[in-house]
Amino acid sequence: MAKSNSNVAMYLNLLLLLSLLLILNMAESRLYLTRHAKARTLTPTCVSIYGAEEGDTCFGITQAFNLTSDFFNQINPNLNCNQMFVGQWICVDGFLS
């Protein structure tokens, strides 16, 4: 009877060790992926534009069209708010894909 208990204990210890190794492997692979995964760049697609007028500012346009600053900057990635000019096309509605 003692020999059978010894065998059961050995198999349980082996199962525990394999489980631990599997958990460590999964944790390491997640750490590797978060460090080495390439960031996916999103492309903005404009649905509606606005022509800048005299006195317009980026803040004023975001307020007029009820946009958040982050979203406004994402759909207008090349816009320099300090150098806006009259007639400049500014995206006021769109999406990222």
Secondary structure by P-SEA (a helix, b strand, c coil): caaaaaaaaaaaaaaaaaaaaaaaaaaaaaaaaaacccbbbbbbbbcbbbbbcccccaaaaaaaacccaaaaaaaccccccccccccbbbbcccccc
